[in-house]
Amino acid sequence: MFCGCIPFSFFLSCIPCVLWFESFHKMAKITYTAIVSDIRGKLRGDVFTAYRGTHIIRTHCANPANPQTIRQQQVRANWSTTMGCWWHLPTTYQELWEKYGQRKTDTRTGIGAYMQANARLLNADHPELVKVEHPPPTPSTPMAVQNFQWTFITPSTARIQWTLPAVSTTFIQVFHRLNWDYSPTYNIYWAHVITVRSDCGQYDWLHPYPIGTDLFIKLRSLDKWGRTSPYTHKDKKIVGTVGPYPH
């Protein structure tokens, strides 16, 4: 086990490590020897831990890119509320969710299926999408988004369009992220832009980014049961490029 009084260099000399750092994950895999069988905890900004049976070193992020944003607080509150509601469902409803969850390949459990569906609905932040107490008849998915395209109609406004689905009961979710190489310290993730009814056909997004920024957008559809379609392709354009962007 790790002892804080022994120099870190001693452990590095004892541990033949295979270290391949990924710029956006900042992790390294560790292979231990008979001399050192385990290390846990933080040391000089690094965290020694295990993930799914693999020992790794990862960089401790003391200053996350978006600490306690309004969106993060909303998502956590929705998750907590949904978890609390599960334990107050009638037993018959929980049994229905269990059977439904067993038919899904990405949840497998009733509480997992319930949390997934309702987290999607509440996090969509749309007045027509509300929490559901019982599952849909089948775990089928809504129609995938078709003919997705977008362009800048002004340097600060992106027009996002699609042709299908186009019904009032299915919604389109827009997500965006910046280029992987935008900043070596930027925390890359897909952020939710808006959820709108699919029969709108388009959405004009007033974005906050400066001219020259690489911007990616992708869409998916969501129904009132919390079921989603696969995402569309990821499409990149440069902020400030008005009109069709050459691929």
Phi, psi and omega per residue, in radians:
M1 nan 2.793 -3.100
F2 -1.295 2.408 3.072
C3 -2.168 2.173 -3.030
G4 -1.102 -0.336 -3.076
C5 -1.473 -0.172 -3.131
I6 -1.611 2.292 -3.104
P7 -0.985 2.504 -3.137
F8 -1.067 -0.577 -3.130
S9 -1.069 -0.515 3.116
F10 -1.097 -0.747 -3.124
F11 -1.172 -0.669 3.129
L12 -1.127 -0.552 3.130
S13 -1.339 -0.400 -3.108
C14 -1.616 -0.350 -3.025
I15 -1.865 1.882 3.021
P16 -1.272 1.810 -3.017
C17 -1.824 2.543 2.931
V18 -1.777 1.892 -3.027
L19 -1.997 1.912 2.991
W20 -2.163 1.926 -3.064
F21 -1.532 2.287 3.047
E22 -1.773 2.242 -2.952
S23 -1.035 -0.534 -3.090
F24 -1.747 -0.261 3.073
H25 -1.736 -0.541 3.128
K26 0.951 0.967 3.107
M27 -2.233 2.749 3.036
A28 -2.487 2.512 3.133
K29 -1.564 2.479 -3.110
I30 -2.009 2.388 2.992
T31 -2.004 2.027 -3.070
Y32 -1.483 2.860 3.075
T33 -2.083 -3.091 3.106
A34 -1.186 -0.436 -3.123
I35 -1.275 -0.791 3.124
V36 -2.150 1.979 -3.056
S37 -1.742 -0.272 -3.095
D38 -2.903 2.491 3.011
I39 -2.419 2.310 3.092
R40 -2.378 2.658 3.070
G41 1.874 -3.045 -3.079
K42 -1.799 2.545 3.081
L43 -2.680 2.055 3.079
R44 0.903 0.769 3.090
G45 1.493 -0.057 3.093
D46 -1.869 2.601 3.135
V47 -2.050 2.165 3.078
F48 -1.676 2.143 -3.069
T49 -2.687 -3.076 3.096
A50 -2.265 2.470 3.138
Y51 -2.364 1.972 3.139
R52 0.940 0.761 3.069
G53 1.482 -0.056 3.135
T54 -1.877 2.265 3.118
H55 -1.455 2.299 -3.069
I56 -2.395 2.797 2.935
I57 -1.988 2.304 3.057
R58 -2.316 2.697 3.138
T59 -1.350 2.279 3.101
H60 -1.369 2.157 -3.141
C61 -1.665 1.688 -3.130
A62 -1.319 -0.409 -3.113
N63 -2.212 1.484 -3.137
P64 -1.060 2.727 -3.066
A65 -1.088 -0.634 -3.102
N66 -2.329 1.260 -3.089
P67 -1.252 2.206 3.026
Q68 0.935 0.787 3.077
T69 -1.239 2.855 3.125
I70 -1.049 -0.708 -3.139
R71 -1.123 -0.756 3.122
Q72 -1.076 -0.733 3.131
Q73 -1.143 -0.663 3.117
Q74 -1.118 -0.787 -3.125
V75 -1.100 -0.771 3.132
R76 -1.133 -0.669 3.125
A77 -1.152 -0.712 3.105
N78 -1.088 -0.728 3.141
W79 -1.111 -0.776 -3.127
S80 -1.133 -0.748 3.135
T81 -1.095 -0.760 -3.124
T82 -1.129 -0.738 3.115
M83 -1.049 -0.750 3.130
G84 -1.128 -0.619 -3.114
C85 -1.205 -0.529 -3.126
W86 -0.991 -0.751 -3.057
W87 -1.281 -0.155 3.102
H88 -1.842 0.068 3.094
L89 -1.250 2.602 3.008
P90 -1.035 2.624 -3.120
T91 -1.015 -0.665 3.132
T92 -1.108 -0.620 3.108
Y93 -1.190 -0.722 3.114
Q94 -1.103 -0.661 3.109
E95 -1.142 -0.669 3.078
L96 -1.103 -0.732 3.113
W97 -1.122 -0.646 3.123
E98 -1.086 -0.784 3.134
K99 -1.154 -0.683 3.120
Y100 -1.147 -0.771 -3.132
G101 -1.084 -0.605 3.133
Q102 -1.170 -0.374 3.135
R103 -1.541 -0.152 3.137
K104 -1.739 2.423 -3.102
T105 -1.460 -0.256 -3.058
D106 -1.841 -0.006 3.101
T107 -2.220 -0.919 3.075
R108 1.290 -0.328 -3.123
T109 -2.151 2.777 3.133
G110 -1.138 -0.832 -3.122
I111 -1.149 -0.594 3.100
G112 -1.133 -0.763 3.132
A113 -1.164 -0.715 3.123
Y114 -1.102 -0.803 -3.133
M115 -1.137 -0.744 -3.113
Q116 -1.087 -0.856 -3.093
A117 -1.096 -0.826 -3.067
N118 -1.323 -0.536 3.049
A119 -1.117 -0.720 3.096
R120 -1.082 -0.759 -3.111
L121 -1.155 -0.815 -3.090
L122 -1.267 -0.662 -3.135
N123 -1.247 -0.304 3.073
A124 -1.143 -0.420 3.066
D125 0.981 0.863 3.114
H126 -2.186 2.362 -3.055
P127 -1.091 -0.409 -3.127
E128 -1.538 -0.106 3.139
L129 -1.861 1.996 -3.065
V130 -2.230 2.898 -3.099
K131 -1.083 2.456 3.074
V132 -1.919 2.500 -3.095
E133 -1.730 -0.386 3.099
H134 -2.249 2.727 -3.064
P135 -1.346 2.851 3.045
P136 -1.263 2.958 -3.133
P137 -1.068 -0.628 -3.102
T138 -2.417 2.760 3.089
P139 -1.516 0.488 -3.141
S140 -1.165 2.879 -3.091
T141 -1.894 2.673 3.075
P142 -1.239 2.946 -3.140
M143 -1.009 2.381 3.113
A144 -1.221 2.677 3.123
V145 -1.201 2.322 -3.125
Q146 -2.104 2.558 3.092
N147 1.012 0.766 3.089
F148 -1.270 2.270 3.029
Q149 -2.676 2.759 3.094
W150 -2.680 2.750 3.132
T151 -2.738 2.919 3.078
F152 -1.614 2.122 3.068
I153 -1.579 -0.369 2.912
T154 -2.494 2.879 3.125
P155 -0.981 -0.451 -3.088
S156 -1.897 0.052 -3.100
T157 -2.228 2.143 3.093
A158 -1.828 2.224 3.074
R159 -1.710 2.084 -3.090
I160 -1.915 2.219 -3.027
Q161 -2.279 2.719 3.051
W162 -2.725 2.862 3.131
T163 -1.934 -0.615 3.127
L164 -2.427 2.610 -0.057
P165 -1.193 2.882 -3.117
A166 -2.530 0.953 3.141
V167 -2.252 2.716 -3.044
S168 -1.267 -0.276 -3.089
T169 -1.661 -0.050 3.092
T170 -2.080 2.493 -3.027
F171 -2.111 2.687 3.095
I172 -1.881 2.245 3.075
Q173 -1.873 2.271 -3.134
V174 -1.859 2.271 3.100
F175 -2.206 2.631 3.113
H176 -2.458 2.794 2.951
R177 -2.660 2.888 3.073
L178 -1.590 3.014 -3.141
N179 -1.102 2.556 3.086
W180 -0.964 -0.614 -3.063
D181 -1.659 0.257 -3.108
Y182 -1.058 -0.723 3.114
S183 -2.725 2.380 -3.126
P184 -1.148 -0.297 -3.120
T185 -1.921 0.050 -3.082
Y186 -1.318 2.345 3.138
N187 -1.428 1.792 -3.035
I188 -1.318 2.229 3.022
Y189 -2.827 2.769 3.073
W190 -1.504 2.171 -3.107
A191 -1.844 2.455 3.108
H192 -1.289 2.214 3.118
V193 -1.628 -0.946 -3.055
I194 -2.871 2.708 2.930
T195 -2.128 2.166 -3.108
V196 -2.288 2.794 3.069
R197 -1.141 2.453 -3.056
S198 -1.187 -0.408 -3.136
D199 -1.317 0.003 3.028
C200 -1.232 -0.614 3.102
G201 1.427 -0.390 3.122
Q202 -2.844 2.856 3.082
Y203 -2.544 2.320 3.078
D204 -1.731 2.002 -3.068
W205 -1.792 2.084 3.043
L206 -1.504 1.706 -3.016
H207 -1.553 2.835 -3.058
P208 -1.753 0.160 -2.930
Y209 -1.653 2.615 -3.105
P210 -1.326 2.805 3.105
I211 -1.051 2.395 3.132
G212 1.727 -0.153 3.136
T213 -1.312 2.330 3.012
D214 -1.356 2.184 -3.049
L215 -2.219 2.249 3.101
F216 -1.873 2.501 3.079
I217 -2.365 2.489 3.007
K218 -2.507 2.774 -3.094
L219 -2.240 2.829 2.908
R220 -2.666 2.825 3.096
S221 -1.766 2.681 -3.091
L222 -2.457 2.332 3.090
D223 -1.838 -3.132 -3.045
K224 -1.327 -0.013 3.040
W225 -1.707 -0.028 -3.097
G226 1.460 0.239 3.095
R227 -1.534 2.475 -3.094
T228 -2.168 2.698 3.030
S229 -1.522 2.933 2.957
P230 -1.076 2.730 3.088
Y231 -1.222 2.701 2.968
T232 -1.283 3.114 3.002
H233 -1.127 2.763 3.077
K234 -1.530 2.184 -3.099
D235 -2.035 2.220 -3.092
K236 -1.899 2.446 2.993
K237 -2.462 2.887 -3.134
I238 -1.804 2.214 -3.127
V239 -1.005 2.268 -3.124
G240 1.794 -0.200 3.090
T241 -1.515 1.727 -3.074
V242 -1.483 2.361 3.133
G243 1.650 -3.083 -3.120
P244 -0.989 2.383 -3.108
Y245 -1.711 2.226 -3.125
P246 -1.232 2.229 -3.133
H247 -1.586 nan nan
